[in-house]
Amino acid sequence: MRLSFAFVAVLVSRAHASFDWNLHEWKAPGPSDLRGPCPGLNTLANHGFLPRDDKNITINMVLKAGKEGFNVDPDVLILAAKVGLLTTNALDSFTLDDIKLHGTIEHDASLSRSDYNLGDNASTISTRPPQAKSRKNASLMIPSPTPVSSRLNTDKEFFVRTRESALYLSVMGDPAMGSVAPKKFVDIFFREERMPIEEGWTRPTTATTI
């Protein structure tokens, strides 16, 4: 039975305050666990908001995990969650490894991943996050120059990267409360794909919306 988007939104808004953080400790992925090119979804899986093996993920799971873990409203994630289904032959689920399919959720000129034509477009590049976190406006960050990155860093990639930057800066800070995302939090988010709870991060009190 499929749940309507509106009904799911009501469910996650009512449920997010009742979950137990003790059930969401960070755990590194095991040898059989899958991860993909999105540090946000990987982080949610590492904390158990999404299945830790990253398999059989549904649209509703993504919406619920984003709300519980980062206080991101479903309307922000619904499009990306639907696009995830385009990366697989499964009817209603995908894995985070599936979404490395080029030109879907994965894209060139990423803040933390290599371009598709350079080989590995799913694993974190250790030199990218420090560049992103060291700039006041991370949306304007240009990845390490390579012939492919320079050629493919188009208006489309700039548009996508700008919105991705706004999202991670919102969840690593709390703009509604005047809290700017600390560089340390952003670094941990990208490098370790972990919520920096031990370092003082708390889930934003105000939901991130469109």
C-alpha positions as CSV (number, residue, x, y, z in Angstrom):
1,M,0.0,0.0,0.0
2,R,1.4,3.4,-1.0
3,L,1.2,6.3,1.4
4,S,0.5,9.8,0.0
5,F,3.2,12.4,0.3
6,A,1.0,14.6,2.5
7,F,0.3,11.7,4.9
8,V,4.0,10.8,5.1
9,A,4.8,14.4,5.9
10,V,2.3,14.3,8.8
11,L,3.7,11.1,10.1
12,V,7.3,12.2,10.1
13,S,6.5,15.6,11.7
14,R,4.7,13.9,14.6
15,A,7.3,11.1,15.0
16,H,10.6,13.0,14.9
17,A,10.6,14.3,18.5
18,S,10.1,10.8,19.9
19,F,13.1,8.9,18.5
20,D,15.9,7.8,20.8
21,W,19.3,9.2,19.9
22,N,20.9,6.2,21.7
23,L,19.7,4.0,18.9
24,H,21.5,6.2,16.3
25,E,25.2,6.0,17.3
26,W,27.6,6.4,14.4
27,K,28.9,3.2,13.0
28,A,31.3,2.9,10.1
29,P,30.0,0.9,7.2
30,G,30.9,-2.8,7.2
31,P,32.4,-4.7,4.2
32,S,29.0,-5.6,2.8
33,D,27.4,-2.3,3.4
34,L,26.8,0.0,0.5
35,R,27.5,3.8,0.3
36,G,27.1,6.3,-2.5
37,P,28.0,9.8,-3.7
38,C,25.7,11.7,-1.3
39,P,27.4,12.5,2.1
40,G,24.0,13.4,3.6
41,L,22.4,10.1,2.9
42,N,25.6,8.2,3.8
43,T,25.6,10.0,7.2
44,L,21.9,9.1,7.8
45,A,22.8,5.4,7.1
46,N,25.9,5.5,9.3
47,H,23.6,6.7,12.1
48,G,20.9,4.1,11.4
49,F,18.2,6.6,10.2
50,L,18.4,4.7,6.9
51,P,19.2,1.0,6.7
52,R,22.9,0.6,7.7
53,D,23.4,-1.7,4.7
54,D,21.9,1.0,2.5
55,K,19.7,-1.5,0.7
56,N,16.0,-1.5,-0.1
57,I,15.6,2.2,0.6
58,T,12.2,3.7,-0.3
59,I,11.1,7.2,-0.8
60,N,9.2,7.2,2.5
61,M,12.4,6.1,4.3
62,V,14.4,9.0,2.9
63,L,11.7,11.5,3.9
64,K,11.5,10.1,7.4
65,A,15.3,9.9,7.9
66,G,15.9,13.4,6.7
67,K,13.3,14.8,9.1
68,E,14.4,12.8,12.1
69,G,18.2,13.1,11.6
70,F,18.5,16.6,10.2
71,N,15.1,18.2,10.6
72,V,14.8,18.7,6.9
73,D,11.2,18.9,5.7
74,P,10.0,16.2,3.2
75,D,9.3,18.8,0.5
76,V,13.1,19.4,0.3
77,L,14.0,15.8,-0.3
78,I,11.0,14.4,-2.2
79,L,12.5,15.2,-5.7
80,A,15.9,13.6,-4.9
81,A,14.1,10.6,-3.3
82,K,12.0,10.1,-6.5
83,V,15.1,10.5,-8.7
84,G,16.7,7.7,-6.7
85,L,14.2,5.3,-8.1
86,L,15.3,6.2,-11.6
87,T,18.7,4.6,-10.9
88,T,17.5,1.1,-10.5
89,N,15.3,-1.6,-12.1
90,A,13.6,-2.2,-8.7
91,L,10.0,-1.0,-8.5
92,D,10.0,1.0,-5.3
93,S,13.4,0.9,-3.7
94,F,17.1,1.7,-4.4
95,T,20.5,1.4,-2.8
96,L,22.9,4.2,-2.1
97,D,25.3,2.5,-4.5
98,D,22.6,2.8,-7.2
99,I,22.6,6.6,-7.1
100,K,26.1,6.9,-8.3
101,L,24.5,6.5,-11.8
102,H,25.8,9.5,-13.6
103,G,23.5,12.4,-14.2
104,T,20.9,11.6,-11.6
105,I,21.6,12.5,-8.0
106,E,25.3,12.1,-8.8
107,H,26.7,15.0,-10.8
108,D,30.0,16.4,-12.0
109,A,31.8,19.3,-10.2
110,S,30.8,17.8,-6.8
111,L,32.0,19.4,-3.6
112,S,33.4,16.1,-2.4
113,R,33.5,13.6,-5.3
114,S,35.4,13.2,-8.5
115,D,33.8,13.7,-11.9
116,Y,32.4,10.6,-13.6
117,N,35.0,10.5,-16.3
118,L,37.8,10.5,-13.8
119,G,36.8,7.1,-12.5
120,D,35.5,6.9,-8.9
121,N,32.5,9.2,-8.6
122,A,31.2,7.7,-5.3
123,S,34.1,7.9,-2.8
124,T,35.1,11.0,-0.9
125,I,38.1,13.0,-2.2
126,S,40.0,14.1,0.9
127,T,41.1,17.4,-0.5
128,R,37.7,18.7,-1.4
129,P,35.9,19.2,1.9
130,P,38.6,21.5,3.4
131,Q,38.3,23.7,0.3
132,A,34.5,23.9,0.8
133,K,34.6,24.6,4.5
134,S,37.3,27.2,4.2
135,R,35.2,29.6,2.2
136,K,32.6,31.9,3.5
137,N,30.3,31.1,0.7
138,A,30.7,27.3,0.0
139,S,28.2,27.4,-2.9
140,L,30.8,29.4,-4.9
141,M,33.6,26.8,-4.2
142,I,35.1,25.5,-7.4
143,P,36.5,22.0,-7.2
144,S,40.2,21.3,-7.7
145,P,40.9,22.2,-11.3
146,T,41.2,19.4,-13.8
147,P,40.4,19.5,-17.5
148,V,37.2,17.5,-17.0
149,S,36.0,19.6,-14.0
150,S,36.6,22.8,-15.8
151,R,34.7,21.7,-18.8
152,L,31.8,20.3,-16.9
153,N,31.4,22.9,-14.2
154,T,28.4,24.3,-16.1
155,D,25.5,26.5,-14.9
156,K,23.6,23.3,-14.2
157,E,26.3,22.0,-11.8
158,F,26.6,25.4,-10.2
159,F,22.8,25.5,-9.6
160,V,22.8,22.1,-8.0
161,R,25.9,22.7,-5.9
162,T,24.5,26.0,-4.6
163,R,21.4,24.3,-3.3
164,E,23.4,21.4,-1.9
165,S,25.7,23.9,0.0
166,A,22.6,25.7,1.4
167,L,21.3,22.4,2.7
168,Y,24.4,21.2,4.4
169,L,25.2,24.6,5.9
170,S,21.6,24.6,7.3
171,V,21.8,21.2,8.9
172,M,25.3,21.7,10.3
173,G,24.2,25.1,11.7
174,D,20.9,26.5,12.7
175,P,20.3,29.6,10.6
176,A,16.9,30.4,12.2
177,M,18.8,30.7,15.6
178,G,21.6,32.7,14.1
179,S,24.0,29.8,14.3
180,V,26.5,29.5,11.4
181,A,27.8,26.1,10.5
182,P,31.3,25.7,12.1
183,K,34.0,24.6,9.8
184,K,34.8,21.7,12.1
185,F,31.3,20.4,11.8
186,V,31.3,20.6,8.0
187,D,34.7,18.9,7.9
188,I,33.4,16.0,9.9
189,F,30.3,15.8,7.9
190,F,32.2,15.4,4.7
191,R,35.3,13.5,5.8
192,E,33.7,11.0,8.2
193,E,30.0,11.2,7.1
194,R,29.1,11.6,10.8
195,M,26.9,13.9,12.8
196,P,29.4,15.8,14.9
197,I,27.4,15.3,18.1
198,E,30.5,14.7,20.3
199,E,31.9,18.0,19.1
200,G,28.7,19.9,20.1
201,W,26.4,19.7,17.1
202,T,22.7,19.5,17.8
203,R,19.9,18.9,15.4
204,P,18.5,22.2,14.1
205,T,15.5,23.5,16.1
206,T,13.9,24.9,13.0
207,A,13.1,22.7,10.0
208,T,14.9,23.3,6.7
209,T,12.3,24.0,4.1
210,I,12.2,25.1,0.5
